[in-house]
Amino acid sequence: MLLFFSIQASTMNTPFKVTLCFFAAFAILLTLPSGAYSQDFGNALEFDGLDDFVFIGNDSSLHVDQFTLTSWVHPYSYSEPLPDEQRMEVLEKAGEYWMNISTSDAGYQRDMGEVRVGGIFEGQWHFLDSEFIVPLNQWTHVACTYDYDSLKLYINGELDVSKAIPEMHTDQNSSDNMLALGCKNVSGPFDPIEAQFHGMLDEISIWDTALSVLDIRALKNQGVQQSDPHWTELVAYYKFDEANIGSNSGDVQDEKGLNHGTNYGAYWVSNSTTGISGNSLFTQLPILQQNYPNPFRDLTHIPFYLTQAGSVQIDIYDTGGRLVQNVVKAQFDQGDHVVQWKTSGLPEGIYFYELATGGITESRICIITK
C-alpha cells in the first residue's frame, strides 16, 4: 500500500522530502518479490464441496453501508454441491452482501464460472455477474465495491463490470443474518448448509468503505497491511495462516481482531504442496522489475521478463490513480526486455508504472526528483 508523506513546510528542503518519499516507497517494494501476489505466501483453506465451511457470526461491525469484499478463489470443479443450488458461495451474509460463483448454466440466467456479487438495497436485490469466467485449478482475485452510487466488480485488479444502484444499501441488522465462508448463509454452526465451495479460498477481506482500483491492486499484490490508510475501515480479514497444515478444525483468526470464526471441516493446506506458487496463472505471469535509476530526474529504464510472447503496454499513473503517460504499447518476444521512459516534464513525486499483458497487470512504484 502506498505511503506518501506530503510535507508542505517552506523550510523543508527538497533532498529531505525525497528521502521521506524514498523510504516510504522502499518499504513497499520490500513487501513482496517481483511477480509475486499476496496469495503466494502462507496457507489457504481447502473446501471439499460437501460439508466444509467457516462460521463467523453476526457482530454489529459486519453491518456496513459502503463496502468492499475481496477474495482469492481457486475452484476445483463446477459440479453442483446440491441439486437445488446452482452456485458455490465464497462468502455470504444473507440479506446484506454476498460473493459466489455459478456452478451451472441452467438457471439464474448466468454462465458456469461467472462470479456474482450483490446486496440488498432498500429492500431490492441488486447484483452483478462477471463477464469473466473463473478458470478451474488456478487462482483468481475477485473484488467488489459499493460506493452509494454503483456496484463494481473487479477481476485480477481490473474493472470487469459495474452497475448504477439508485437505492441505498440496506442494513438488515437481523439476528439470523450470520456470515459464513465457503457456503450459503447459515443461522448457526449446526444448521444444514448449501452452496458449498469446492476448492481453495485465501485472503478474504471485508471493508466498510469502497476501495479504489489502486487499493484493490495493492491488496492483490501484497495483501492487507496495517499501514494501509483504510486500516480503520477494515471490518474483517482472513489470511488462513493460523493453524497447522493438515488440520481441519479450530479457530479462524480475523487479523483485524473483531470477527474470529470457527472452521468446520476445511483443511489448512500449504501453498507449496497445493501448487499455489506453481499454479498455471502464476507460471504465466510476467515479471516487472524495479526501474533504474530510482529515484531519477528525466530518464529511467524499466526492465521486465515475459514467459511468453505477447502485446505489452506500460502506463504511468500518479498517486490519485490518473493516467499521466504511456511508455510503450508493442509486441515483445518471450524473454528479458528493457524500455526507456522519459518523464516529459512530470513534476517530482511518487508514481506507479504498470505493465499489462495477456489480461494480467503488474505495477511498481518509482520516484521522480528535481
C-alpha positions, 0 to 999 in steps of 0.5 A: 500500500502506498505511503506518501508523506506530503510535507508542505513546510517552506523550510523543508528542503527538497533532498529531505522530502525525497528521502521521506518519499524514498523510504516510504516507497522502499518499504513497499517494494520490500513487501513482496518479490517481483511477480509475486501476489499476496496469495503466494505466501502462507496457507489457504483453506481447502473446501471439499464441496460437501460439508466444509465451511467457516462460521463467523457470526453476526457482530454489529461491525459486519453491518456496513453501508459502503463496502468492499469484499475481496477474495482469492478463489481457486475452484476445483470443479463446477459440479453442483454441491446440491441439486437445488443450488446452482452456485458455490458461495465464497462468502455470504451474509444473507440479506446484506452482501454476498460473493459466489460463483455459478456452478451451472448454466441452467438457471439464474440466467448466468454462465458456469464460472461467472462470479456474482456479487450483490446486496440488498438495497432498500429492500431490492436485490441488486447484483452483478455477474462477471463477464469473466469466467473463473478458470478451474485449478488456478487462482483468481482475485475477485473484488467488489465495491459499493460506493452509494452510487454503483456496484463494481466488480473487479477481476485480477485488479481490473474493472470487469463490470459495474452497475448504477444502484439508485437505492441505498444499501440496506442494513438488515441488522437481523439476528439470523443474518450470520456470515459464513465462508465457503457456503450459503448463509447459515443461522448457526454452526449446526444448521444444514448448509448449501452452496458449498465451495469446492476448492481453495479460498485465501485472503478474504477481506471485508471493508466498510468503505469502497476501495479504489482500483489502486487499493484493490491492486495493492491488496492483490499484490501484497495483501492487507497491511496495517499501514494501509490508510483504510486500516480503520475501515477494515471490518474483517480479514482472513489470511488462513495462516493460523493453524497447522497444515493438515488440520481441519478444525479450530479457530479462524483468526480475523487479523483485524481482531473483531470477527474470529470464526470457527472452521468446520471441516476445511483443511489448512493446506500449504501453498507449496504442496497445493501448487499455489506458487506453481499454479498455471496463472502464476507460471504465466505471469510476467515479471516487472522489475524495479526501474533504474535509476530510482529515484531519477530526474528525466530518464529511467529504464524499466526492465521486465521478463515475459514467459511468453510472447505477447502485446505489452503496454506500460502506463504511468499513473500518479498517486490519485490513480490518473493516467499521466503517460504511456511508455510503450504499447508493442509486441515483445518476444518471450524473454528479458526486455528493457524500455526507456521512459522519459518523464516529459516534464512530470513534476517530482513525486511518487508514481506507479508504472504498470505493465499489462499483458495477456489480461494480467497487470503488474505495477511498481512504484518509482520516484521522480526528483528535481 
